[in-house]
Amino acid sequence: MADSNEMTINLVVLGRTQTGKSTTGNSLLGSSDFEGHCSPSSVTTRCSLGRSCRISRIIRRNGCELALRVQVLDTPSYPHSDLSKEQVRDTVRSALAHHFGEEGLHLALLVLRADLPLCPDEGDHTIQFIQELLGPTWKDFTAVVLTHVDKTEEAGFSEEEYLHSASSTLSSLLSSVQHKYIFLDNQKSITKEERAIILKKLLNFIRQNNYQVLPLKHSKE
């Protein structure tokens, strides 16, 4: 909290190469802080922090209207074309402790492409990585962002139909994180109204978790 009339939420985006992590971060911040484009190799090689401007009229707590600030940590993908699992994990762990070590982490956003099936091996490796990074309570502090929704819409799937047809691996993952997920069309710039809707969904996830944060000071070891 910056002051009694303002709330700051700390987020980290995680995921595979070309899922749209950086673009997701930009959408949440309402900026273009993070570089993201189509590439035959992993684009992001180090963590970087982006901060939003003060956002008004988006959250009420204890009967009072609060302004919101959003901080997003963009991270290298895992698997990565140039970095080992250990390098990615240690890089992200160090950045989390550096940027959010005092305040804690509200949510880790696992970015997945909605237009590609989540297969068992990929799901297992992803969950193992997040567990190593966040610890045993990772499920309480993780939400899923499904990107490239334009492709599923072109295929005629509504969000409900998509989830009904999802692979058992994805269904199991969504269930394990208490169905904390959002859909995001990251192939276009979102409007202020669309951004507000997404942020309110994330704030609802945080409220469901009683505004708890994941402590990160132990990550400095």
Disulfide bonds with the S-S distance in Angstrom:
none
